[in-house]
Structure formats: C-alpha cells, structure tokens
Amino acid sequence: MTAPGAPGASGAMKIRYMLLHAYGMGGTIRTVINQANAMAAAGHEVEIVSVVRRRESPQFPIDERVRLLALSDQRNGRPVDSVGRKAWRRIRGKIVPAGEFAASYFTERVERAVIDYVSALQDGILVTTRPALNLISARRTPASVVRIAQEHMNLATHPEAVRAAIARHYGDLDAVAVLTGTDRKEYQELLPGTPVVRIPNAVGPVRQPPAQREEGLVVAAGRLVGQKGFDLLIPAFRQVVDRYPDWRLRIYGTGPKKDRLRELLKEHKLGDNVTLMGRTERLDEELAKASFYVLSSRFEGLPMVMIEAMAQALPVVAFDCPTGPADVLTSGVDGLLVPPKDVDALAAAMVRLIEDRELRERIGAAAIVTARDYTPEVVMPLWENLFAELLNRAPEQ
C-alpha cells in the first residue's frame, strides 16, 4: 500500500513548508518561497505555513497555486492566533531554547499554535526551516508525516543550548537537509544514524555576461546586521579609495545597523564613494552593472547573493568565513578568499581585482560555470527525489 501523501499516478505530493514569517524579508524566506513555487509549478500540492504574520502582503511573489496560511496574526501589534483569539501574554514557550535567534517570537501562545498545527497533520511532507520549528516538529509531528528539517545556518553559529537540543531531538526527524558539505559533515558527527543530506539553495537562471559594465563599481548586499560584516567592509573600502578615489561601493539591504553604518561612513569620509542603497527588487540588474561583488560576512549558511553575483559573471572577493564561501569558491579560480575578518586582506584583494582586468574577466567566466550547479534545474530534482524516497519508505497504513 502506498503511504499517505506519497506520489500517486500523477506523481504529485503533498508538501508543506513552515516559515517563521513568510511575510518578511530575508534569504531563508526568499529561498523557501522559491522552492515552494517550483514544487507547485511541478504539479505538487503545496502549502506555506507562516507562524506569524506582521505584514499585509508577502514581500516575495508566491505562486497562486501555493496556499498561504498564518498561525498567529500580529498585524497592528495585536497578536491573534489562527482562530481569532487575542494573544497578549508574553510567557515563553517550553520547547524553543532561549538561545535560538528567533526565540522571542515563541511566546507560549505562538508555540502552542505551532504545536496544534503540526500535531493535527496526518500525512504528506512537512519541511521546517529553522531550529525552533525543527525542534517542535521533531517532538510533536506524528510519525505518519515525513518530517524534514532545513538548516540554513551552520551548526557552530547556534548557541550551546540550541546545539544540545538539536543533538537530543533531531534524531526523531526523517531527514536533516543542510546547504554545504561542511555542514553535512558537522551534522553527521552530531547526529549519527540520522539521514543528513546536502541540498543547496537554488539561484535564478545563469546569464551571459553583460556587454557593458559600469567601470569602478563594487556591490555588496544583505541585511544590515552584524553578521554581514559591513562594518568591516567600510574601513576596507577606505583603503581602496585611498588608492583609487573614483571607485564606488553600493550596499543593498535594510536592517537595524543602518544608523551605525552611516556613522562609519562619516568617520571614514566615504560619503562620496559608498552608498547605502536600501532595498531593491531588481538586485539582479544592479549586480549586472558591477565590476565585482564583495562578501564581508562573519558567518554564513550558503551565501545566495554571492552565487547570484557569480551567475552574472561577477568575480567575488569574500571572507573565508564559516560556512559557505569556501564550499562554493576555489580561491584564485572563480573568486578570491581572504582570512575571516581581516580588513587589510579584504582591501588588498579588492585592489588586486581593480588593478587586473584580465583577472576579473577570467574569474568571472569561471564563476558562471560554478553557478550552474545551483540552478533550479539542478537543485529541484534533488528535493523531489528526497521527498519521494522518504514517502515511499514510510510505514504502510
């Protein structure tokens, strides 16, 4: 007998993706929505479950065939659960560890809404997308459902309490999906006997290099938060401007560090050379204009914008931070890696690309080849094969 939710004669599967805030911004949200859209386009029955809702509309396009559900409506600052009850109490839940980066979202009421949803499921696939949700799923989703945890950040970045909870409970999941080979090795060591698979996030289509770029333009992008290291990039670019005063840097993104970064620009007298561009919905077009891309992160999961830049034939300068850049780039071939948080080395690598146009062109051409490994045509079949394998392995009903 075929397990419930397994591919039928049409090959369609029932797939649910759970995000903390499907209406928000961020790389995880964008990549999960893209995955859901691709699965819907392939003919599968797809639902996105947003634990909270704090905006009227999603910030990324969602295929009309994808059902969108919110468990806790928090628009206008009034937390309301899925049946309309106001949830004013701020008592913390009991499953999500305090060290989880989004732990503040998980009040007792919000955590209960997630538990109620997952415990009522009977079949199909549930993909959860951060440790808080993975832990709830591991402990409360029935075994008749295929439970897959997506990890979008490397293991070492999680606080000790979160790693301990992962070690204790992820073994009850059907699979853990990670983004890089380094992540896979670390999770396999922590979770012996638990299937850990590497499936990278997918980027958009790989394009031929544009005929004309804006000479003297560098681009960086990401949330304006400490993780992204723009406070390290700005002094590094000061060194670049000291030698090449006509070169410019554009940083795309929004976030809580905006004011601090503006102060740094004033301190380093870079107002004419560095611009905080804010958010753009056409980042691909902005990347296509640049001479090269720079990644200054302190840590990453899999740096998607970096790969999107490579798909535009952009050479990349990146800190060799954990994890991601070294899992994608071969330094000197399709990018340049420098020691983590080394501002002088980052500046020197940027100067090297500025001074050597032939090197920029050679690395950019190689970057396109690498980026092809992250296209939807390569990545989505990996997900479909994993889903089908786990569904067909499920106990007969």
N, C-alpha and C positions, 0 to 999 in steps of 0.2 A: 504494500500500500504506500502511496506517495504521502510524504509528510505534509501537513497543512502549510500553505504558503510556498511550497516547492513549485518549480516551474511546471506548468501544465503543458497541454498540447501546443499552446501558443508560445511557450517559453516565458510567459510573464510571471513576475514575482511580486510579492507584497513587501515593500521596503519602507521603513520609517526612519527618518533622520531626526535626532533630538539635538537642538542647539540651545545654549543658554539664552541668547537674544537674537533671533533670526531677523529682527528689525534693525539691528545695529550695524556698525561698520567694523571692518577688521578682516584679516587674511583668512582666518578659520571660517568665518561666516561666508565669505565670498566663495571659498573653495568647496564648502559643503553644499551651498546652494547650486553651484555649477554642477556638482556631482549629481544632485537630485534632479536637476533639469535634464542632464544627459540620460539618466535612467528612465525618466518619463518619456523622453524622445525615443528611447529604445523599446517602448511599449510596456514598461513595468508600471505597477500601481504604486505611487509614491506619495508619501506624506512627510511634511516638515513640521516638527513639533517645537515650538518656541516656549521655553519655560516661562519667560517674562515677555511682556510687550510694553515698550515705553515710547513708541512712535506710532503714527497713524499708518504709515506705509513702509514696506521693506526698502532698504537702500540699494539693494541689488535686484535685478529682474528675476522673477520667478515664473517658470513656465505655467501657463494656465491649466495644464493637466496635473500640476502638483497641488495637493490640498495643503493649506497652511492652517495650523491650529495653535492657539496660545493658551497656556495653562493659567497664567496669572497676569491679568490686565493691569498694568501700572501706569497707564497714561494719566496725565494731570496730577501725578504724585499720589494717586489713590490706588494702592494695591488691591486688586479684586481677583478672586480665584475663578476657576472655569465655570462655576455655577452661579457667579454673580455676588458672592459674599465679600464684603469688605474685609481686608486682611491688614489691620492696623498693627497687630502685635509684632514686635521685633525680636522675639525669643528665637535663638538659633536652633536649627535642626540638630539631629543627633548623628546623622550618617556622614555628612560632609566634614572633613577635618578643617580645623581653624586655619591651617596653613595654606589651604587651597586658594589660589589667587582670586577666585570669584566667591569665596566663602560668604562674604557679606550679603550676597543675593539670597542665600539659602536660609531664610527665616524658617521657623517651624512650619508656618503655613505654606510657604513655597515648596519646601522639601516634601511636605505631605501631598501637595498637588502632583509632584513628580512621582512619588510612590504610588499614589492612587492610579495614575495613568499607566505606569509600567506593569503594575500587578494585575491589571484588568486585561492585559493582552493575552492572546491565546495562541497566535501563530505568526508566521511571517518572520521578518528580519527587523531587528532594532539596532540601529547604529547610533551610539552615543559618542560625544565629541570632545569631552574634557574630563579630567579625573573625577570631579564631583558627580557628574552624570554617569560615568562609567561605574563608579562605586555603588551608586543607587541601583543601577541596572543589575550589577553582579549579585546584589543582595536581595533584590525584590522582583525582578522579572522572572516569570515562570520558565522552567526549562524547556517547555514546548516551543518557545520563541528562540530563534537564533540570535544570540547576543554578541555583538561585535563592538569593541572599544576602539575608537580612533584616538591616537595620541598625537597631538600637533606640536608638542614641545618635548625636548629631550629630557630624559629621566633625571639627570643631575640638577636641572633647574628647579625641580619640585622640592619643597621643604621636607625635612626628615619625617614629619608626621604623615605627610602625604605619601611618601615612598613606602612607609611602613604599612599604610592602608592598602596601597597597590599590591605589595607583596602578600598581604593576608587575603585579599578578596578577588584579585583579577583571575586567579586560577579557576573561578567558577564561571568565567566567560567562555564562549565558544572560540573566540579568537581575539587577539590584540593586533591592530594594524598600526604600523609606525611608518615614518616618512623616509628614513635613511638606513643604510646598512649599519652605521654606528649605533643608531637607536635599537635596531633589531638585536644586535649582539648584547647590548646592555639589558634589554628587557628579557632576553632568553636566559641570561645569567640569573636574573632576579626571579624569573617565573619558570623554572624547569618543569617540563611537561605541558605547559600551556602553548598552544599554537601562536607564534608571533610571526607576522608576515610584513614584508616591506612593500608598500604601495605608495609611490609618491603622489603628491597632488598634481593635477593636470593644469597646464597653461593653455592659452589660446593658440591659434594657428601660427606656425612659423612662417615668417615673411622674408622675402628677399630684401637685402639691404637697400635703404632709400638712396636715390641717385644723389641727393644733396643733403648734407647735414649742416647745422649751424656750427661753424668753427668756433672753438673756445667755450663750449657749453658742457657742463657736467651736471648730471641729475642724480638725486637720491630721493627715496620715498619710503614712507612708513608712518606709523603712529608717532606723534611727538611725545614719546615716553623714554624713560631711562634706558630700557632695553635696546633701543635702536641706536644709541650712541651718537646722536647728532651733536652733543656737547663735546665729543672728541673730534668729530669731523670738522667743526668750525675752526678750531685752532690749527688743525692740519691744513685746511684750505687757506688760512692766513699765510702759511709758509709758501703755498703755491702762488698766491697773489704777490708776495714779495718778489718773486722771480718773473711772474707772468701776469702783470696787472690787468690785462684785457680779458682774462679768463673769468667765467661766471659759474656760479653754482645755484641750482634751483632745488629746493627741498619741498616735496609734495607730501601733504598729510596734515592732520589736525590732532590735537591732544593737549593734555594738561601742562606740558613743558613749554608751550608756545612762548609765554612771557619770559621765562628763563632763557630761552634760546635768543629771543630778541635782545635781552641784556648782553648776552655773549657777543652778538653781532656788533653792538655798540662798543663793548670793551675792546674788540679786535679791529674796530674801524672797518667793517666789511659791508656797510650798508649799500655801497655801490656794486658789490660783487656777489653777494649772497642774498637770495630772496626766499622767504618762507611763503610758498605759493598757495598753501591751503589745500583743500580737497579738489580733485578733478575727476570727472567721469570719463575723460579721454586720455588716461595715462599712457596708453599705447602710442598715441600721436606725439605726446611730449617726449617719450623715450626715443622715438624715431628721429627727433631733432638733435639729440645729444651726440657728443664726441665719445663719451664713455659714462659708465654708471659706477657709483661707489656705494659699498655696503659697510657701514661702520658699527654694526650691532655688537653688543656684548655677548649675546647668545641668540640662537635661532632654533626653529624646528626644521623647516625646509623653507628657505627664503624665496618665496614665489615671485616677488617683483624682480629679484635678481635674475631668475630664469626667464621671466618675460623680457627683460632687457637683452639677455643673450639671444632670445628668439628674434630680436630686432637687429641682430648682428652687432650688438654693443659689446666692446671689451669691458671687463669688470675688474675693479680693484676692491678687495674685500679683506676685512679682518678674518683670520683663521679661527673664528670663534666656535664654540660648541653649540649646536652641530649644524651641518648643512653645507656651508661653503665648500669645505674640503671633500664632502660627499658628492658634490656636483662638479667642482672645478679641478683641473690639473694645472697647477701654477706654472705659468710660462707658456702654456699651450692654449687654453681657452679662457684665461683670466690670470690675475696676479693676486696671490695671497700674501699677507703680511702678518706678523705676530699680533695676537689679540691686544687691543687697547694701546698699541704702540703708535702714538700720534706721529712721531717723526718718520716711522716706516711707512705709514699711510701716505704722508705728504710726499715722500720720496718716490713711491710707486706711482702716484698721480703725475708727478713731474716726469717720470720716465715715459709714461704714455704721451704726455704733451709733447715731449721732445722727439718722439719716434713715431711718425705717422705710419711707416711700414709695419711696425709692431702692432699698432692699433688695428690696422686692416687685417693683419694675419690672425690676431687673437679673435677679432670679431667674426671672421669667417669660420674659425673653429668653434666659436660659441654657438653658432646656428646649428652645427652638427650635433653638439651636445644637447641643445634644447629640444631636438626632435624626440628624445627619449621621454619627454614629459608632455607630449601632446595627448589630447583625449583619445585619439585612435590607438595609442599605445596603452594608456592607463586604464580606460574604462573596461576593456575586456578582462583586466586583472580583477576588478571588482566583481564583474558578473560571474567569472569563474569561481571566485571565492564564495560568493553568495550561493551559487548552485551547488557547489561541493558541500557546504555546511548544511544546506537544506536537505539534501539527499542523504546526509549522514544522520539526520535527526531521527529519533525513535519513531517507529510506526505507531499510528493511532488506531 
